[in-house]
């Protein structure tokens, strides 16, 4: 599938400042995002 989460600007901003509102939105977003779930699956398969 090639999820774009690795280079997602929203994710990078959230990681840069973990206490920001962007970070809170990012964490909420990852709970339902099918792309994030696919990305996590990709990472687990590389182990």
Protein Blocks (a to p, Z undefined) as FASTA:
>chain_A
ZZaklmomklmmmmmmmmbmklmmmmmmmmmmmklmmmmmmmmmmZZ
